[in-house]
Amino acid sequence: MKKQESHDFRRGSVKRYDILTIGRSSIDLYANDIGAAFPDIKSFGAFVGGCPTNISVGVQRLGLRAALLTAVGKDPVGEFLLKFLKNEGVETRFIPHKPDHRTSAVVLGIEPPDRFPLIYYRDNCADIELTIDDVLAAPIAESRAVLISGTGLSKEPSRSATFYAAEKARSVGNQVFLDLDFRADQWHDPRAFGVVVRSALRYIDIAIGTEEEVKAATLMDLSQLTIEHSQISNPEIEGDMAAAIRTLLSAGPAALIVKRGIEGADIHLASGEVIHAAPFPVEVYNTLGAGDAFASGFIYGNLSGWGWEKSARLGNATGAIVVTRHGCANFMPTMPEVDEFVAERGGW
Protein backbone atom coordinates (compact mmCIF):
# COMPACT_ATOMS: atom_id res chain seq x y z
CA MET A 1 0.00 0.00 0.00
CA LYS A 2 1.35 3.44 -0.90
CA LYS A 3 2.13 5.48 2.18
CA GLN A 4 0.24 8.69 2.71
CA GLU A 5 1.51 11.78 4.46
CA SER A 6 -0.51 13.74 7.01
CA HIS A 7 -0.16 17.47 7.57
CA ASP A 8 -0.03 18.51 11.22
CA PHE A 9 -1.73 21.89 11.03
CA ARG A 10 -0.91 22.69 14.65
CA ARG A 11 2.83 22.42 14.01
CA GLY A 12 3.03 23.22 10.32
CA SER A 13 4.92 20.02 9.52
CA VAL A 14 4.33 16.96 7.41
CA LYS A 15 4.29 13.56 9.13
CA ARG A 16 4.19 10.11 7.57
CA TYR A 17 1.83 8.75 10.25
CA ASP A 18 -0.91 10.32 12.33
CA ILE A 19 -0.27 8.04 15.28
CA LEU A 20 2.07 5.32 16.46
CA THR A 21 0.44 2.99 18.99
CA ILE A 22 2.69 0.91 21.24
CA GLY A 23 2.05 -2.21 23.31
CA ARG A 24 0.20 -5.47 23.48
CA SER A 25 -1.34 -7.57 20.73
CA SER A 26 -3.07 -10.95 20.78
CA ILE A 27 -5.26 -13.46 19.06
CA ASP A 28 -8.69 -13.19 20.71
CA LEU A 29 -10.83 -16.31 20.88
CA TYR A 30 -14.45 -15.25 21.44
CA ALA A 31 -17.19 -17.71 22.31
CA ASN A 32 -19.62 -18.34 19.48
CA ASP A 33 -22.17 -19.69 21.97
CA ILE A 34 -23.66 -16.44 23.21
CA GLY A 35 -25.05 -16.73 26.72
CA ALA A 36 -23.47 -20.12 27.41
CA ALA A 37 -21.60 -20.61 30.66
CA PHE A 38 -17.88 -20.98 30.01
CA PRO A 39 -17.75 -24.78 30.56
CA ASP A 40 -20.55 -25.19 28.01
CA ILE A 41 -18.92 -23.27 25.15
CA LYS A 42 -18.68 -25.42 22.01
CA SER A 43 -16.67 -23.17 19.66
CA PHE A 44 -14.78 -19.89 19.40
CA GLY A 45 -14.22 -17.28 16.70
CA ALA A 46 -10.65 -16.07 16.14
CA PHE A 47 -10.08 -12.30 16.01
CA VAL A 48 -7.34 -9.74 16.71
CA GLY A 49 -7.03 -7.84 19.99
CA GLY A 50 -4.86 -5.94 22.44
CA CYS A 51 -5.49 -2.32 23.44
CA PRO A 52 -2.93 -0.48 21.22
CA THR A 53 -3.56 -2.93 18.38
CA ASN A 54 -7.31 -2.34 18.52
CA ILE A 55 -6.77 1.42 18.57
CA SER A 56 -4.44 1.29 15.56
CA VAL A 57 -7.15 -0.49 13.57
CA GLY A 58 -9.87 1.78 14.92
CA VAL A 59 -8.21 5.03 13.88
CA GLN A 60 -7.12 3.56 10.55
CA ARG A 61 -10.70 2.61 9.70
CA LEU A 62 -11.89 6.10 10.62
CA GLY A 63 -9.38 7.67 8.25
CA LEU A 64 -6.10 8.29 10.06
CA ARG A 65 -2.75 6.74 9.13
CA ALA A 66 -1.62 4.39 11.92
CA ALA A 67 1.61 2.54 12.65
CA LEU A 68 1.87 -0.13 15.33
CA LEU A 69 4.81 -1.11 17.51
CA THR A 70 4.11 -4.43 19.16
CA ALA A 71 6.01 -7.72 19.03
CA VAL A 72 5.02 -11.20 17.87
CA GLY A 73 6.58 -14.63 18.12
CA LYS A 74 7.95 -16.68 15.24
CA ASP A 75 4.68 -18.58 15.19
CA PRO A 76 1.48 -18.94 13.13
CA VAL A 77 -0.43 -16.74 15.58
CA GLY A 78 1.94 -13.89 14.83
CA GLU A 79 1.38 -14.47 11.12
CA PHE A 80 -2.38 -14.35 11.75
CA LEU A 81 -2.07 -10.94 13.44
CA LEU A 82 0.27 -9.44 10.86
CA LYS A 83 -1.87 -10.53 7.91
CA PHE A 84 -4.95 -8.92 9.43
CA LEU A 85 -3.12 -5.68 10.22
CA LYS A 86 -1.59 -5.43 6.76
CA ASN A 87 -5.01 -5.97 5.19
CA GLU A 88 -6.31 -3.11 7.33
CA GLY A 89 -3.57 -0.79 6.13
CA VAL A 90 -1.90 -0.45 9.53
CA GLU A 91 1.88 -0.06 9.16
CA THR A 92 3.48 -3.26 10.48
CA ARG A 93 7.08 -3.01 9.26
CA PHE A 94 8.35 -1.82 12.66
CA ILE A 95 6.95 -4.87 14.49
CA PRO A 96 9.81 -7.15 15.60
CA HIS A 97 9.69 -10.91 15.96
CA LYS A 98 10.80 -12.38 19.27
CA PRO A 99 11.83 -15.96 18.35
CA ASP A 100 12.03 -17.26 21.94
CA HIS A 101 8.58 -15.93 22.87
CA ARG A 102 4.96 -16.55 21.90
CA THR A 103 2.35 -14.25 20.43
CA SER A 104 -0.20 -13.85 23.22
CA ALA A 105 -3.82 -15.01 23.34
CA VAL A 106 -7.07 -14.10 25.09
CA VAL A 107 -10.12 -16.34 25.56
CA LEU A 108 -13.53 -14.78 26.24
CA GLY A 109 -16.96 -16.02 27.16
CA ILE A 110 -19.98 -13.89 26.22
CA GLU A 111 -22.90 -13.90 28.64
CA PRO A 112 -24.78 -10.60 28.13
CA PRO A 113 -25.58 -8.22 29.65
CA ASP A 114 -22.84 -8.20 32.27
CA ARG A 115 -20.81 -11.44 32.32
CA PHE A 116 -17.80 -11.64 30.03
CA PRO A 117 -15.29 -14.04 31.63
CA LEU A 118 -11.83 -13.28 30.27
CA ILE A 119 -8.62 -15.31 30.47
CA TYR A 120 -5.21 -14.01 29.35
CA TYR A 121 -2.49 -16.32 28.04
CA ARG A 122 0.58 -14.08 28.26
CA ASP A 123 3.23 -16.27 29.87
CA ASN A 124 6.42 -15.78 27.85
CA CYS A 125 4.54 -13.41 25.51
CA ALA A 126 6.36 -11.50 22.79
CA ASP A 127 4.98 -7.99 23.17
CA ILE A 128 6.20 -7.56 26.76
CA GLU A 129 9.72 -8.09 25.33
CA LEU A 130 9.73 -4.78 23.45
CA THR A 131 13.04 -3.03 24.05
CA ILE A 132 14.51 0.45 23.80
CA ASP A 133 16.20 -0.68 20.56
CA ASP A 134 12.75 -1.53 19.15
CA VAL A 135 11.59 1.98 20.04
CA LEU A 136 14.67 3.52 18.42
CA ALA A 137 13.72 1.73 15.19
CA ALA A 138 10.11 2.96 15.36
CA PRO A 139 8.81 6.08 13.55
CA ILE A 140 8.26 8.35 16.55
CA ALA A 141 9.59 11.46 14.84
CA GLU A 142 7.54 10.62 11.75
CA SER A 143 4.28 10.42 13.72
CA ARG A 144 2.07 13.26 14.89
CA ALA A 145 1.17 11.42 18.08
CA VAL A 146 2.10 8.37 20.15
CA LEU A 147 -0.16 6.19 22.30
CA ILE A 148 1.13 4.02 25.13
CA SER A 149 -0.87 1.80 27.48
CA GLY A 150 -0.78 0.69 31.10
CA THR A 151 -0.11 -2.97 30.35
CA GLY A 152 3.03 -2.00 28.44
CA LEU A 153 4.33 -0.62 31.73
CA SER A 154 3.65 -3.79 33.70
CA LYS A 155 6.97 -5.62 33.16
CA GLU A 156 10.50 -5.15 31.88
CA PRO A 157 11.86 -4.69 29.27
CA SER A 158 8.59 -3.27 27.91
CA ARG A 159 8.30 -0.85 30.83
CA SER A 160 11.55 0.96 30.06
CA ALA A 161 10.83 0.87 26.33
CA THR A 162 7.40 2.42 26.89
CA PHE A 163 8.79 5.14 29.14
CA TYR A 164 11.46 5.87 26.57
CA ALA A 165 8.92 6.08 23.74
CA ALA A 166 6.85 8.62 25.66
CA GLU A 167 9.94 10.61 26.61
CA LYS A 168 11.21 10.64 23.03
CA ALA A 169 7.79 11.63 21.64
CA ARG A 170 7.60 14.58 24.01
CA SER A 171 11.16 15.62 23.13
CA VAL A 172 10.21 16.03 19.45
CA GLY A 173 6.99 17.88 20.26
CA ASN A 174 4.52 15.08 19.55
CA GLN A 175 1.29 14.59 21.44
CA VAL A 176 1.29 11.60 23.80
CA PHE A 177 -1.83 9.64 24.76
CA LEU A 178 -2.01 7.12 27.60
CA ASP A 179 -4.71 4.47 27.81
CA LEU A 180 -4.63 3.40 31.46
CA ASP A 181 -5.51 -0.19 30.43
CA PHE A 182 -5.43 -1.66 33.95
CA ARG A 183 -5.27 -5.47 33.90
CA ALA A 184 -4.53 -6.46 37.49
CA ASP A 185 -3.38 -9.99 36.69
CA GLN A 186 -0.68 -8.64 34.39
CA TRP A 187 1.16 -7.01 37.30
CA HIS A 188 3.31 -8.83 39.86
CA ASP A 189 1.31 -6.77 42.37
CA PRO A 190 -1.63 -4.69 41.08
CA ARG A 191 -0.82 -2.01 43.64
CA ALA A 192 2.29 -1.28 41.57
CA PHE A 193 0.07 -0.09 38.70
CA GLY A 194 -0.56 3.28 40.31
CA VAL A 195 3.06 3.79 41.32
CA VAL A 196 4.28 3.24 37.76
CA VAL A 197 1.48 5.10 35.98
CA ARG A 198 1.88 8.18 38.14
CA SER A 199 5.57 8.20 37.24
CA ALA A 200 4.69 8.16 33.53
CA LEU A 201 2.18 11.02 33.65
CA ARG A 202 4.81 13.74 33.25
CA TYR A 203 5.15 12.65 29.63
CA ILE A 204 1.40 12.46 28.91
CA ASP A 205 -0.82 15.06 27.23
CA ILE A 206 -4.11 13.15 27.39
CA ALA A 207 -4.92 10.15 29.59
CA ILE A 208 -7.94 7.92 28.99
CA GLY A 209 -9.48 5.44 31.42
CA THR A 210 -12.51 4.15 33.26
CA GLU A 211 -13.47 5.27 36.75
CA GLU A 212 -12.02 2.01 38.13
CA GLU A 213 -8.72 2.61 36.32
CA VAL A 214 -8.49 6.18 37.61
CA LYS A 215 -9.04 4.97 41.16
CA ALA A 216 -6.45 2.20 40.76
CA ALA A 217 -3.95 4.71 39.39
CA THR A 218 -4.36 7.05 42.37
CA LEU A 219 -4.71 4.70 45.33
CA MET A 220 -2.14 6.32 47.56
CA ASP A 221 -2.53 3.87 50.48
CA LEU A 222 -1.29 0.75 48.70
CA SER A 223 -2.52 -1.50 51.52
CA GLN A 224 -6.09 -0.75 50.47
CA LEU A 225 -5.87 -2.70 47.20
CA THR A 226 -5.52 -6.46 47.61
CA ILE A 227 -3.77 -8.54 45.01
CA GLU A 228 -6.86 -10.73 44.59
CA HIS A 229 -9.06 -7.94 43.26
CA SER A 230 -8.91 -6.62 39.71
CA GLN A 231 -11.31 -3.76 40.40
CA ILE A 232 -11.92 -1.43 43.31
CA SER A 233 -15.59 -1.89 44.21
CA ASN A 234 -15.88 -1.24 47.94
CA PRO A 235 -17.07 2.36 48.55
CA GLU A 236 -14.82 2.58 51.60
CA ILE A 237 -11.82 1.79 49.36
CA GLU A 238 -12.79 3.93 46.38
CA GLY A 239 -12.17 7.27 48.04
CA ASP A 240 -12.95 10.60 46.42
CA MET A 241 -13.12 10.36 42.63
CA ALA A 242 -12.65 14.11 42.29
CA ALA A 243 -9.48 13.91 44.36
CA ALA A 244 -8.24 11.01 42.24
CA ILE A 245 -8.77 13.04 39.08
CA ARG A 246 -6.95 16.03 40.57
CA THR A 247 -4.05 13.77 41.53
CA LEU A 248 -3.62 12.51 37.97
CA LEU A 249 -3.98 15.93 36.37
CA SER A 250 -1.52 17.50 38.79
CA ALA A 251 1.12 15.05 37.55
CA GLY A 252 1.20 16.56 34.06
CA PRO A 253 -1.62 15.73 31.60
CA ALA A 254 -3.63 18.55 30.04
CA ALA A 255 -6.73 16.37 30.11
CA LEU A 256 -8.08 13.17 31.61
CA ILE A 257 -10.92 11.48 29.74
CA VAL A 258 -13.08 9.30 31.99
CA LYS A 259 -15.09 6.65 30.15
CA ARG A 260 -18.39 6.07 31.94
CA GLY A 261 -20.09 3.47 29.77
CA ILE A 262 -23.83 4.01 29.45
CA GLU A 263 -23.42 7.45 31.06
CA GLY A 264 -21.11 8.72 28.32
CA ALA A 265 -17.74 10.33 29.04
CA ASP A 266 -16.34 13.27 31.00
CA ILE A 267 -13.38 15.38 29.94
CA HIS A 268 -11.50 16.78 32.94
CA LEU A 269 -9.11 19.56 32.01
CA ALA A 270 -6.10 20.69 34.01
CA SER A 271 -7.79 24.10 34.33
CA GLY A 272 -10.54 22.47 36.40
CA GLU A 273 -13.17 22.60 33.66
CA VAL A 274 -15.30 19.48 33.18
CA ILE A 275 -17.02 18.76 29.86
CA HIS A 276 -19.63 16.01 29.56
CA ALA A 277 -20.18 14.08 26.34
CA ALA A 278 -23.59 12.43 26.17
CA PRO A 279 -23.84 8.71 25.33
CA PHE A 280 -25.54 6.85 22.50
CA PRO A 281 -27.67 4.17 24.25
CA VAL A 282 -27.65 0.72 22.64
CA GLU A 283 -28.34 -2.86 23.65
CA VAL A 284 -25.09 -4.44 24.85
CA TYR A 285 -23.88 -7.59 23.11
CA ASN A 286 -20.20 -7.67 24.18
CA THR A 287 -18.41 -4.99 26.19
CA LEU A 288 -14.85 -6.08 25.42
CA GLY A 289 -13.27 -3.67 22.96
CA ALA A 290 -15.68 -0.82 23.66
CA GLY A 291 -13.04 1.19 25.53
CA ASP A 292 -10.54 0.83 22.70
CA ALA A 293 -13.23 1.84 20.22
CA PHE A 294 -13.91 4.91 22.36
CA ALA A 295 -10.22 5.79 22.35
CA SER A 296 -10.08 5.37 18.57
CA GLY A 297 -12.96 7.75 18.05
CA PHE A 298 -11.73 10.30 20.56
CA ILE A 299 -8.19 10.28 19.13
CA TYR A 300 -9.51 10.66 15.59
CA GLY A 301 -11.52 13.70 16.64
CA ASN A 302 -8.69 15.22 18.65
CA LEU A 303 -6.10 14.80 15.90
CA SER A 304 -8.60 16.14 13.36
CA GLY A 305 -8.98 19.39 15.30
CA TRP A 306 -12.42 18.69 16.77
CA GLY A 307 -13.36 20.14 20.14
CA TRP A 308 -13.32 18.14 23.37
CA GLU A 309 -17.03 17.36 23.48
CA LYS A 310 -17.42 16.35 19.84
CA SER A 311 -14.28 14.19 20.00
CA ALA A 312 -15.65 12.38 23.05
CA ARG A 313 -19.06 12.08 21.42
CA LEU A 314 -17.38 10.36 18.50
CA GLY A 315 -15.69 8.07 21.01
CA ASN A 316 -19.08 7.33 22.57
CA ALA A 317 -20.47 6.50 19.12
CA THR A 318 -17.62 4.17 18.12
CA GLY A 319 -17.78 2.49 21.53
CA ALA A 320 -21.54 2.06 21.30
CA ILE A 321 -21.24 0.47 17.86
CA VAL A 322 -18.62 -2.03 19.03
CA VAL A 323 -20.64 -3.20 22.07
CA THR A 324 -23.31 -4.37 19.62
CA ARG A 325 -20.75 -6.56 17.79
CA HIS A 326 -18.80 -9.74 18.45
CA GLY A 327 -15.22 -8.59 19.04
CA CYS A 328 -12.56 -5.87 19.08
CA ALA A 329 -10.28 -4.91 16.18
CA ASN A 330 -12.22 -6.85 13.54
CA PHE A 331 -15.39 -4.94 14.36
CA MET A 332 -14.17 -1.34 14.59
CA PRO A 333 -16.47 0.95 12.56
CA THR A 334 -15.63 3.11 9.57
CA MET A 335 -16.55 6.79 9.47
CA PRO A 336 -19.52 6.22 7.10
CA GLU A 337 -20.86 3.67 9.60
CA VAL A 338 -20.43 6.17 12.43
CA ASP A 339 -22.15 8.94 10.44
CA GLU A 340 -25.12 6.68 9.74
CA PHE A 341 -25.28 5.53 13.38
CA VAL A 342 -25.21 9.11 14.70
CA ALA A 343 -27.71 10.41 12.11
CA GLU A 344 -30.20 7.71 13.13
CA ARG A 345 -29.96 9.01 16.71
CA GLY A 346 -30.45 12.71 16.04
CA GLY A 347 -26.96 13.77 15.01
CA TRP A 348 -24.08 15.22 16.99
N, C-alpha and C positions, 0 to 999 in steps of 0.2 A: 504494500500500500504506500502511495506517495505521501511523504510527510508534509503536514501543513504547518504554517507558522502563525502564531497568535500575537496580535499587537496588544501590549499592556499600556492602555491609555493613561493609567495613573502614573506611569514612570517613563512614558515616551519611548519604550524600547520594544524590540521584537524578540519573542521567545519561541522556541520550537514546541514547547509543551505548555499547556495551561496549568497542569498540576502533576506532581510526582507523588504518588502514594507509597508508603513504606510499611512493611510488616507482614502479618500472617496471611497464609493462603491454605486452602484445603479442598479435598473432595468432600462434598456434603451428601450423605445418604439419608434421604427423607422418606419416611414411611408412606407407602401408597395406600395403606389401609387407614383411612381417616377415621378417627374416633376409637380405633382399637387400642386396648391396653398394650404396653410395650411387649410383653411376652406373647401376645397374640398376633403380632405383625407378621404378614406372610411375604411381603416384598418391599423393596426400597427403590426409589428413583435416584439416579446419580447426577449431582449438580456441582457447581463451583461456589466456594464460599471463602470466608475470612474477611474481617472488617475492611482493611485497606484494599483488598482485591475487589470486594463488592463495590466499594466507592469508586474505584477506577472504572469499572464497567458502567456504573450508574451515571457518572458525569460524561463518559464517552457517548452513551446513548442519548443523553440530553443535548450534546453538541459541542462539548469541550474536547480538547486533545489531551489524553491521559497517558502517562508512563507509570509503570509499576516496578518497584524494587521489592521483591520477595525472594525466596530461595526454594528450590525443589530438589528432590532426590533424583538420582539416576534410576528412575523407575517408571513404570507405565502410568502411575497416577500423576506424576509430574508431566508426562506427555499429554495426558488428558487435560490438565489445567492449561498448559501452554497453547494447545490447539484451540481451545475455547477462547482464550484471551486474544490470540492472533485473529481469529474470525471476527471478534468484536472490534478490532482496530486498536486495542490497547497496545502500547509499545512494550514489548517483552524482551528486547535484546540486552537489557541490563540485568536480567534475572540470572543469577549464578546457579549452577548445579552443585550440590553438596554430596559427593559420591558415597560417603560413609553414613549418610542420614536419609530418613524417609520423608517423602511428602506427607503432610499430616491429613487426618480424616476426622469427620464429625458425623455422628449418627443421631437422628432426631425422630422422635415419635410425635404425632400430631393428634391431639385430643382437644379440639376447640370446646369452649372458648378460652380456657385458661390453663390447660395442661399441655406442655410441650417438652417432655423429658429429653435432655440433651447430654450426650456423652462425647468428650473429646479424646481423640487418640493422637497425642502429641509427644509421646516418649521418643526421644532421639529424632525429633522432627527437624526438617531442613531449615525452615524460615527463622528459627531462633538462633541459627548459626550465622546470620548476617554479620559481617565484620566492617570495621572502618575502611578497609580496602575496597569492599563492595560499595560503600557509600562514595568513596573517592572516584569510582568508575561510573557513578550514576550522574544523570544530567541535572544536578541541582541548579547550577547557574543558567541552564537553558530552560528552566521552568519558572513560571510566574509564581507558583505557590508550591508548598510541600505539606503533606499530611502525614503525621505520625499517630500511633495509637498506643494505648496503655499496655496491651499485651506485649508489644515489642520492647517494653521496658522491664518485663518481668524476669528476664534471665540474661546472663552474659553468654556470648559476646554481643547479642542483639542490643542489650541495654546501652552499652557504650556507643555502638554504631548509630542507634536512634538519637541519642543525645548529640552526637557529632553531626548528624544530618540536620537537626534543628538549629544547632549553633552555626553551621556553615550557611544554611538558608538565610538566617538572620543577617549574617555578615555580608551577604551580597544583596540585601534589601528585599528579599522575597517574603511574602506572607506565609506564616506557619499556622496550620490548623492542628489541633489535638483532639482526637476522639478518645474519650476516657476509657472506653472499652474494658471495663472491669470484669475479669473472669477469675474469681477467687481461687479456683483450683489450679490455675496456671502460675500461682505464686507460691514460693516455699512457705510463706506466711502471708495471708491476705492483708494483714495489718501493714505490711511493707509497701503496699500499693500507694497509700497516701503519702508516705515518706518520699518515695521516688517521684511520684507525679508532681508534688509540690516543688521538688527540686528542678523539674523540667519547665515549670510555668514561666520562668524568666525569658524563655525563648519563644513563647506562644503568643500569637495575636488573637486567635479565636479558639476557645475550647468548647467542646460539644459533649453533652452527657445527659443521662437520666438523673432524676432526683436521687436514686439510690447510689449512683456513681459519684455524684457530688458529695454526698454524705460520707461515702467511703474514702474519698480523696481528702477529706478535711477532718477526719476523726482524730483529734489531737491526743486524747487519752487512749493509747493503743490497747490498753487492757479491756476496753469496752467491746472490741470486736473479736469474737472467738474464731478460731481457725475453721470450725465446722460450719460456719454460716457464710453463704455466698451473697446474702443481702442483709441489710440492716432494717429490721422490721419492727423492733420493739420501740414504742414511742419514747421510753425512758432513755434509749440508746441514741435515737436519731438526733436529738439536740435541735438547735435552732437553724432551720434551713437558710434563713436570711443571713445569719452569721457565717454559715458555711460558704455561701456565695461570696460574701465580702472577703473571706479568707482567700479564696481562689483568685478573685480579681485583684486583691492587693499584692499578689505575687507577680503580676505582670501583664496578663491578658487585657486587651481592650474590651473584650466581650466574652460572656459565658452564655451559651445557648443551652437551655434546659428543656429537654424533650419530655413532654408530659402525656404522651399517648392520646387517649380520647379527649383530653382537655387541651390539646394543641401544643404550643411551645411558647416559652418566654425568653426574651433576649434581655440579659442583664448587662448593662454597660458600665464601664469603670467610673463614669461620671455619676452613677447612681440611678440613672434612668432605667425604667423597665418597660419593655414593649411586648405586648401580647400578640401572638399570631393565632387566629382562630383555627380550629380543626375542620376536617372534612369527615364527618361520621360515615362509617361503613360497617358491614358485618365482617367480623374477624374470622379468617380462615387459618392463618399461620402468622404468628407475630415475629418469628425469627427473620431477620433481614430488614425489618421495618426501620430500625434505627439507622442502618447504613443507607437505606433509601432516603431517609430524611436528610442525612448528611450530604448525600449526592445532590439533592435538590437545593439545599441551602447553599452549598459551595458554588453550584452553577450560578445561582442568583447573585451571590456576593461577588464572584469574579466577573460577572457580566455587568456590574455596576448598579444592580437593583438595591433598593433600600432594605433596611433590616426586616421590616414586617413582611414585605412581599417575598423576600428570600426565604424567610421561615415558612410563609404560607406555601411556597413551592415545595419546601421540605415536607410539610404536612401532607400535601397532595401526593408526592411520590411515595411517602411512607404509607399513606392510606391505600394506595393502589397495590403495593406489595403485600400488605396484610390480607388481601383478598386472593392471593396467588400461592403457589406451592412452595417456592423457595426463595433464594437470595439473588445472586448475580444473574442467573438465567432469566429472572423475571422482572428486572429493572425496567421501568417504562421509558419510552421515547418522549420527546417533547410534544409531538402531535397527540399521543395518547394522554399526556397530562392536560393539554389544552382542551381536549374533548371532555375529560373527566371534570375539569373545573367548570367548563361552560354548562355542563349538565346540572351543576350545583350552584348556579347563580353567578359564576365568575369570581374574579379576584376580590 
